[in-house]
Each structure stands twice: as C-alpha cells, then as structure tokens.
Amino acid sequence: MKKFSAKVIVRMKPTVKDIKGLTLKSAIESFIPIADLSCNVGSVYFLKFNANSEAEALHTVEKISQEILSNEVIETYEIRSLEEIYE
C-alpha cells in the first residue's frame, strides 16, 4: 500500500448566505477601515491515509468529501491536492 495526503476545502455555495463570512466582514470593518472587503468562511481538511493507487486514493477522498465533509445542499468542496507521500 501507498500513503497519500489530501487537502480538501469546503465552502458555502454562492447561492447560500454565508453568515460567518458576513460576521467576519462586519468585525474587520469595525476594527479597521477597509474598502471593498468580502469575506467567506470555510473549512480546510488535511487527510493522510493508505490506498493501493492514486485512482483509489482520489475515489476515497471524493467519497469522504461528498458524504462526510460537506453538505451538498449548501456547500461545495474542492480537492486542492492529492499526492503520494513517503514517511
């Protein structure tokens, strides 16, 4: 088996109001004057696991992202990296 590392970013869909992002924007604007600020809040997940191949690893990350890390009704996910690691 090979060891893989993946980075997955989960964010609110553009059509869903990002309450945390709006709260962060308000806090920043009350702290410091800043023009044309937009804020989005999401989650970043770092996974390490074993798989037989890169294809199997990608399938595993897709399944975890779809079924556990994100809520497909209101969130999107993006697999930012997937690489074999040598520890």
C-alpha positions in Angstrom: 0.0 0.0 0.0 1.0 3.6 -0.6 0.5 6.5 1.7 -1.4 9.6 0.4 -2.0 13.1 1.6 -5.0 15.2 0.6 -6.2 18.7 1.2 -9.9 19.5 0.8 -11.6 22.9 1.1 -15.3 23.1 1.9 -17.2 26.4 1.4 -20.7 27.6 1.3 -22.3 27.6 -2.2 -22.5 31.1 -3.8 -26.3 31.0 -3.6 -26.3 30.4 0.2 -25.9 33.3 2.6 -22.5 33.0 4.4 -23.4 34.2 7.9 -20.0 33.6 9.3 -18.4 35.4 6.4 -20.7 38.4 6.9 -20.0 38.4 10.7 -16.3 38.4 10.0 -16.6 41.2 7.4 -18.5 43.3 10.0 -15.9 42.7 12.7 -13.0 43.6 10.4 -14.7 46.7 9.1 -15.4 47.9 12.7 -11.7 47.3 13.6 -10.0 48.9 10.6 -11.3 50.9 7.6 -11.0 48.8 4.5 -12.5 49.3 1.1 -14.5 46.7 -0.9 -13.9 43.8 1.6 -15.6 40.5 1.1 -15.2 37.5 3.4 -16.0 33.9 3.0 -15.6 31.3 5.7 -15.0 27.6 5.1 -13.1 24.6 6.4 -9.8 23.0 5.3 -9.3 19.3 5.9 -5.9 17.6 5.7 -6.2 13.8 5.3 -3.5 11.1 5.4 -4.4 7.5 4.5 -3.3 4.4 2.7 -4.5 3.3 -0.7 -3.4 0.9 -3.4 -3.2 3.5 -6.2 -3.7 7.2 -6.9 -7.1 6.4 -8.6 -8.2 4.6 -5.4 -7.0 7.5 -3.3 -8.9 10.0 -5.4 -12.1 7.9 -5.1 -11.7 7.7 -1.4 -11.2 11.5 -1.0 -14.2 12.1 -3.3 -16.4 9.8 -1.2 -15.3 11.3 2.1 -15.8 14.8 0.8 -19.3 14.1 -0.6 -20.6 12.1 2.3 -18.9 13.4 5.4 -17.0 16.7 5.0 -19.6 18.7 3.1 -23.4 19.1 3.0 -24.2 19.0 -0.8 -27.3 21.2 -0.3 -25.4 24.3 1.0 -21.7 23.6 0.5 -19.2 22.8 -2.2 -15.9 21.1 -1.9 -12.6 21.3 -3.8 -9.8 18.7 -3.6 -6.8 21.1 -3.6 -4.1 18.4 -3.6 -3.7 14.7 -3.6 -0.2 13.3 -3.5 1.7 10.2 -2.6 3.9 10.8 0.5 6.9 8.9 1.7 7.2 8.8 5.5 
